[in-house]
Amino acid sequence: MERMKRMNPGETDAADVGRPGRPPRAMTVFSAADEEKRRGVRRMKLTAAGLLLFVALVYVLAEWARHQGAGPWAGYVAAAAEAGMVGALADWFAVTALFRHPLGLPIPHTAIIPNKKDQLGVSLGEFVGENFLSEDVVRQRLRSVGIGSRLGAWLAEPEHADRVTAELSTALRGALTVLRDSDVQAVVGEAITRRANAKEIGPAIGKMLEGIVLDGGHKRVVDLVVARAHDWLVLHGDSVMDAVQGGAPGWTPRFVDRKVGERVYKELLRFVTEMRDMPSHPARGALDRFLTDFASDLQSDTDTRARVERLKGEVLGRGEVQDLIASAWTAVRAMIVSAAEDERSELRLRARASFLSLGTRMATEPKVQNKVDSWVEGAAVHVVTTYRKEITSLITDTVAGWDAEHTTRKIEAHIGRDLQFIRINGTVVGSLAGLLIYTVSRVLGA
């Protein structure tokens, strides 16, 4: 017993270590509150025992008085005291049998708690599982709580929305900090490449190009290109003429080459200028027809679609493209972390506004409340039905791990004081019953 008192919380009894099929028995130290309760139990035991000794003394004195001819009253007192002793002894036996063997005798069906501790743990686990972890009980309890409306009213408060936003921002920053860039970049690159390879892009590009041509959206691009081409020709006329002259045969006179270069440059400049200034220029119409035909080929021509797919594979396979895809994660992460840290960022402001809106809807709209309640009920029921055995086994295994003697003492400290009232009541009720029985027998005997 002294060894048990010296052990710290969470220590195990060496006698139980290594027993197959049985968890080590945990030792529990009595707290100051437990010790106070034990002192209360001892006081009530002395009170009950004192009452037993009192009725025993009354019985002895009554019997002595009856034999001395004190009168009929002595018989009534003796009968009441005798029945009180029987009741007190019977209830003492019953109460003691819960925790230990009375008088140390191994009487069957005594010391119930230490001997049946594990069975009690199993029964308690089954009771909790059947009466607290059933689907109907969980749904009924959650439905009566009204989680949707309560959560909505809480979330609709600005300070609560701020708190949720701040907590989620902290969690987001932590998650992004923990993730390794190389791992995420590999995953992102692989996901983008796999998705791009899984779907043919030719028909989608063709359909998009067809829509752009029909809406005339390409014309602005043509305007920009020819305008820039005109400006470039104006600034680099000498370069164009030199290029033309450099490609002339060596046997032609230089003044002829110069004239040809000037002529080519002027015609090229005139063509670009007319194309820039004339929306109905034939070259523009030819470009429109080319783009229209190309858009149709992208959607229906097998060879064109195959060439686009080969080009797509070559582009995606280039290291520069893979590096660009991978580096996108770094930019996205930095942007998200910066937005999460800034209380006035658009991300946090929008998140806060969303929480306030959601809270208001949950607090005022029964449809939203019912949806949230259904989600919570479904999640709780799933957890309960899926892990009911694990939850109840926690109770069973915990009780099985308790030391029997120490557990008995702890339980007795908590309920023993009330049980002593059974002994007191047994003494009083027994005395009254004995008095009643003796009185009836005397009346009938008379």
C-alpha positions in Angstrom: 0.0 0.0 0.0 2.9 2.4 0.8 4.3 1.5 -2.6 1.0 2.5 -4.3 1.0 5.8 -2.6 4.5 6.6 -3.7 3.8 6.0 -7.4 3.3 9.0 -9.7 0.3 9.5 -11.9 0.5 7.5 -15.1 2.8 4.9 -13.5 2.0 1.2 -14.0 2.1 -1.7 -11.6 5.1 -3.9 -12.6 3.1 -7.0 -11.9 0.8 -6.2 -14.8 3.5 -5.3 -17.3 3.9 -7.9 -20.0 0.6 -9.8 -19.2 -0.8 -10.9 -22.6 -4.1 -9.4 -23.5 -4.2 -7.1 -20.6 -3.1 -3.4 -20.6 -0.9 -2.2 -17.8 -2.8 -1.1 -14.8 -2.6 2.7 -14.3 -2.1 4.0 -10.8 -4.1 7.0 -9.7 -3.1 9.3 -6.9 -5.8 10.6 -4.6 -6.2 14.4 -4.8 -7.0 16.7 -1.9 -10.7 16.6 -2.8 -10.6 12.7 -2.8 -9.0 12.7 0.6 -11.6 15.0 2.0 -14.3 12.7 0.6 -12.7 9.7 2.2 -12.7 11.5 5.6 -16.4 12.2 5.0 -17.0 8.5 4.3 -15.1 7.5 7.5 -17.3 9.9 9.6 -20.5 8.4 8.1 -19.2 4.9 8.8 -18.6 5.8 12.4 -22.1 7.3 12.6 -23.7 4.2 11.1 -21.6 1.9 13.4 -22.5 4.1 16.4 -26.2 3.7 15.5 -25.8 -0.1 15.3 -24.0 -0.1 18.7 -26.8 2.1 20.1 -29.6 -0.3 19.1 -27.5 -3.3 20.3 -27.2 -1.6 23.7 -30.9 -0.8 23.7 -31.7 -4.4 22.9 -29.5 -5.7 25.8 -31.0 -3.2 28.3 -34.6 -4.0 27.1 -34.0 -7.7 27.4 -32.6 -7.3 30.9 -35.5 -5.1 31.9 -38.0 -7.6 30.4 -36.5 -10.4 32.4 -36.6 -8.2 35.5 -40.4 -7.8 35.1 -40.3 -4.3 33.9 -43.6 -4.7 32.0 -44.8 -5.2 28.4 -43.1 -2.1 27.1 -39.7 -3.8 27.4 -40.7 -6.5 24.8 -41.7 -3.8 22.3 -38.4 -2.0 22.7 -36.4 -5.2 22.5 -38.2 -6.3 19.3 -37.6 -2.9 17.7 -33.9 -2.9 18.7 -33.5 -6.5 17.5 -34.9 -5.8 14.1 -32.8 -2.6 13.9 -29.7 -4.7 14.5 -30.7 -7.1 11.8 -31.4 -4.3 9.3 -28.1 -2.6 10.1 -26.1 -5.7 9.8 -27.8 -6.7 6.5 -27.2 -3.3 5.0 -23.6 -3.2 6.3 -23.0 -6.5 4.5 -24.6 -5.3 1.3 -22.7 -2.0 1.2 -19.4 -3.7 2.2 -19.9 -6.4 -0.4 -19.8 -3.8 -3.1 -16.1 -2.9 -2.4 -14.5 -5.8 -0.5 -15.1 -9.2 1.2 -17.0 -8.6 4.5 -14.7 -9.5 7.5 -12.1 -10.7 4.8 -14.1 -13.8 4.2 -14.3 -14.9 0.5 -18.0 -15.1 0.4 -19.4 -15.6 -3.1 -20.8 -12.5 -4.9 -18.9 -10.0 -2.7 -16.1 -7.5 -3.5 -18.2 -6.8 -6.6 -16.4 -3.7 -7.9 -12.8 -5.0 -7.8 -13.8 -8.4 -9.1 -16.2 -7.2 -11.8 -14.3 -4.0 -12.7 -13.6 -5.1 -16.3 -17.1 -6.4 -16.9 -18.4 -3.1 -15.5 -16.2 -1.2 -18.0 -17.6 -3.3 -20.9 -21.1 -2.8 -19.7 -20.5 1.0 -19.4 -19.0 1.1 -22.9 -22.0 -0.8 -24.3 -24.4 1.5 -22.4 -22.8 4.6 -23.8 -22.7 3.2 -27.3 -26.3 2.2 -27.3 -27.8 5.2 -25.5 -25.5 8.1 -26.4 -23.8 7.1 -29.7 -26.8 6.0 -31.7 -27.8 7.9 -34.8 -31.3 8.9 -33.6 -29.9 10.3 -30.3 -27.1 12.3 -32.0 -29.5 13.7 -34.6 -32.2 14.6 -32.1 -29.7 16.3 -29.8 -28.0 18.3 -32.5 -31.3 19.3 -34.0 -32.5 20.6 -30.6 -29.3 22.7 -30.2 -29.8 24.6 -33.5 -26.2 24.8 -34.5 -26.9 26.6 -37.7 -28.7 29.6 -36.2 -26.3 29.9 -33.2 -23.2 29.7 -35.4 -24.7 32.2 -37.8 -25.6 34.7 -35.0 -22.0 34.3 -33.6 -20.4 34.7 -37.0 -22.6 37.7 -37.9 -20.8 39.8 -35.2 -18.0 41.9 -36.8 -15.5 41.0 -34.1 -16.1 37.3 -34.5 -15.7 37.6 -38.3 -12.5 39.4 -37.8 -11.3 36.7 -35.4 -12.1 33.9 -37.9 -10.5 35.7 -40.7 -7.3 36.3 -38.7 -7.2 32.7 -37.5 -7.6 31.4 -41.1 -5.0 33.8 -42.4 -2.5 32.5 -39.8 -3.3 28.9 -40.6 -2.9 29.7 -44.3 0.4 31.3 -43.8 1.6 28.4 -41.7 0.5 25.9 -44.3 2.2 27.7 -47.1 5.4 28.1 -45.0 5.5 24.4 -44.2 5.1 23.3 -47.8 8.4 22.8 -49.7 8.6 24.8 -52.9 10.3 22.0 -54.8 7.5 19.5 -53.9 4.7 21.9 -54.8 6.4 23.0 -58.0 6.8 19.4 -59.1 3.1 18.7 -58.4 1.9 21.9 -60.1 4.1 21.2 -63.2 3.0 17.6 -63.4 -0.7 18.5 -63.0 -0.6 21.2 -65.6 1.3 19.0 -68.1 -0.9 16.0 -67.5 -4.1 18.1 -67.9 -2.7 19.7 -71.1 -1.7 16.4 -72.6 -5.0 14.7 -71.6 -7.1 17.0 -73.8 -6.7 18.0 -77.4 -6.4 21.7 -77.8 -6.9 22.1 -81.6 -10.7 22.2 -81.7 -10.9 24.6 -78.7 -8.3 27.0 -80.3 -10.2 26.7 -83.6 -13.5 27.5 -82.0 -12.0 30.5 -80.1 -10.3 31.7 -83.3 -13.6 31.4 -85.3 -15.4 33.5 -82.7 -12.7 36.2 -82.7 -12.8 36.4 -86.5 -16.6 36.6 -86.6 -16.5 39.4 -84.0 -13.7 41.2 -85.8 -11.5 41.1 -82.7 -8.5 40.2 -84.9 -8.7 43.5 -86.8 -7.3 45.5 -83.9 -4.3 43.2 -83.9 -3.9 43.7 -87.7 -4.2 47.5 -87.2 -1.5 47.4 -84.6 0.9 45.2 -86.6 0.6 47.2 -89.9 1.0 50.5 -88.0 4.1 49.3 -86.3 5.4 47.9 -89.6 4.8 51.3 -91.3 6.6 53.1 -88.6 9.5 50.7 -88.7 9.8 51.0 -92.5 9.9 54.8 -92.2 12.7 54.7 -89.6 14.7 51.9 -91.3 14.3 52.7 -95.0 18.1 52.6 -95.6 18.3 49.2 -94.0 15.6 47.8 -96.3 17.2 49.2 -99.5 20.7 48.0 -98.4 19.2 44.5 -97.9 17.7 44.6 -101.4 20.9 45.8 -103.0 22.9 43.2 -101.1 20.8 40.4 -102.7 21.3 41.7 -106.3 23.6 39.8 -108.7 27.2 40.9 -108.8 27.2 41.7 -112.5 24.4 44.4 -112.3 25.5 48.0 -112.1 25.3 49.5 -108.7 23.0 52.4 -109.8 20.6 49.7 -111.1 20.7 47.9 -107.7 20.1 51.2 -106.0 17.1 52.0 -108.2 15.7 48.5 -107.7 16.1 48.9 -103.9 14.4 52.2 -103.8 11.6 50.9 -105.9 11.1 47.8 -103.7 11.1 50.0 -100.6 8.6 52.5 -102.0 6.2 49.7 -103.1 6.5 47.9 -99.7 5.9 51.2 -97.9 2.9 52.0 -100.2 1.5 48.5 -99.6 1.8 48.8 -95.8 0.4 52.3 -95.8 -2.6 51.3 -97.9 -3.2 48.3 -95.7 -3.0 50.5 -92.6 -5.4 53.2 -94.0 -7.9 51.0 -95.9 -10.1 48.7 -93.8 -11.3 47.1 -97.0 -7.8 46.4 -98.4 -7.6 43.1 -100.3 -4.8 41.9 -98.1 -7.0 42.3 -95.1 -9.8 40.3 -96.8 -7.3 37.6 -97.7 -6.1 37.5 -94.0 -9.7 37.1 -92.8 -10.2 34.2 -95.2 -7.0 32.6 -94.1 -7.9 32.8 -90.4 -11.4 31.5 -91.1 -10.1 28.5 -93.0 -7.4 27.9 -90.3 -10.1 28.0 -87.6 -12.1 25.4 -89.6 -9.1 23.2 -90.1 -8.3 23.3 -86.4 -11.7 21.9 -85.7 -12.2 19.4 -88.5 -8.9 18.7 -90.4 -7.1 15.7 -89.0 -3.7 16.6 -90.2 -3.9 20.2 -88.8 -5.1 18.9 -85.5 -2.3 16.4 -85.3 0.4 19.0 -86.1 -1.0 21.3 -83.4 -0.8 18.4 -80.9 2.8 17.7 -81.8 3.6 21.4 -81.4 1.9 21.4 -78.0 4.0 18.4 -76.9 7.2 20.0 -78.0 6.4 23.3 -76.3 5.4 21.6 -73.0 8.5 19.5 -73.1 10.9 22.4 -73.3 12.8 23.1 -70.1 12.0 26.8 -70.3 8.3 26.1 -70.2 8.5 23.7 -67.3 10.6 26.2 -65.4 8.0 28.9 -66.1 5.2 26.6 -64.9 7.1 25.7 -61.7 8.0 29.3 -61.0 4.4 30.3 -61.1 3.9 28.6 -57.7 6.6 30.9 -56.1 4.8 34.0 -57.3 1.4 32.7 -56.3 2.6 31.8 -52.8 4.3 35.1 -52.2 1.1 36.9 -53.3 -1.1 34.8 -51.0 1.2 35.2 -48.0 1.5 38.9 -48.5 -2.3 39.2 -48.8 -2.9 37.0 -45.7 -0.5 39.2 -43.6 -2.1 42.5 -44.6 -5.3 43.2 -42.7 -6.4 45.6 -45.4 -5.7 43.3 -48.3 -8.4 42.5 -50.8 -8.2 38.8 -49.8 -8.9 39.4 -46.1 -11.5 42.1 -46.7 -13.4 39.8 -49.1 -13.1 36.9 -46.7 -14.4 39.0 -43.8 -17.3 40.2 -45.9 -18.1 36.6 -46.9 -18.1 35.5 -43.3 -20.4 38.3 -42.2 -22.8 37.6 -45.1 -22.7 33.9 -44.3 -23.4 34.5 -40.7 -26.3 36.8 -41.4 -27.9 34.3 -43.8 -27.4 31.4 -41.3 -29.0 33.5 -38.5 -32.0 34.6 -40.5 -32.7 32.1 -43.3 -34.3 28.8 -42.2 -33.2 27.2 -45.5 -29.5 27.9 -44.8 -29.9 26.9 -41.2 -31.4 23.6 -42.2 -28.6 23.0 -44.7 -25.9 23.7 -42.1 -27.7 21.6 -39.5 -27.9 18.7 -42.0 -24.2 18.9 -42.7 -23.3 18.9 -39.0 -25.7 16.1 -38.3 -24.4 14.1 -41.2 -20.8 14.6 -40.2 -21.5 13.7 -36.5 -23.5 10.6 -37.4 -20.8 9.5 -39.7 -18.2 9.8 -37.0 -20.4 8.1 -34.4 -21.4 5.2 -36.6 -18.0 4.7 -38.1 -15.9 5.0 -34.9 -18.5 3.9 -32.3 -16.4 0.8 -31.5 -13.2 2.8 -31.0 -15.0 5.3 -28.8 -16.6 2.7 -26.5 -13.3 0.7 -26.5 -11.7 3.8 -25.0 -14.0 3.5 -22.0 -13.5 -0.3 -21.8 -9.7 -0.2 -22.1 -9.4 2.7 -19.7 -11.4 0.9 -17.0 -9.5 -2.3 -17.7 -6.3 -0.4 -17.2 -7.2 0.8 -13.7 -5.8 -0.8 -10.6 -8.7 -2.8 -9.0 -7.9 -1.9 -5.4 -7.1 1.7 -6.0 -10.2 2.1 -8.2 -12.4 0.6 -5.5 -11.0 3.1 -3.0 -11.6 6.0 -5.3 -15.2 5.0 -6.1 -15.9 4.4 -2.5 -14.6 7.9 -1.7 -17.0 9.4 -4.1 -20.2 7.4 -3.3 -19.4 5.7 0.0 -20.9 8.6 2.1 -24.3 8.2 0.5 -24.1 4.5 0.8 -23.7 4.8 4.6 -27.1 6.4 4.7 -28.4 3.0 3.5 -27.0 1.5 6.7 -28.6 4.2 8.8 -31.9 3.9 7.0 -31.7 0.1 7.4 -31.3 0.5 11.1 -34.3 2.9 11.4 -36.6 1.0 9.0 -35.6 -2.3 10.5 -36.5 -1.0 14.0 -39.9 0.3 12.8 -40.6 -3.0 11.0 -39.6 -5.1 14.0 -41.8 -3.0 16.2 -44.7 -3.3 13.8 -44.3 -7.1 13.5 -44.1 -7.5 17.3 -47.1 -5.4 17.8 -49.2 -7.3 15.2 -48.1 -10.6 16.7 -49.0 -9.5 20.2 -52.4 -8.2 19.0 -53.2 -11.4 17.1 -51.9 -13.5 20.0 -54.1 -11.8 22.4 
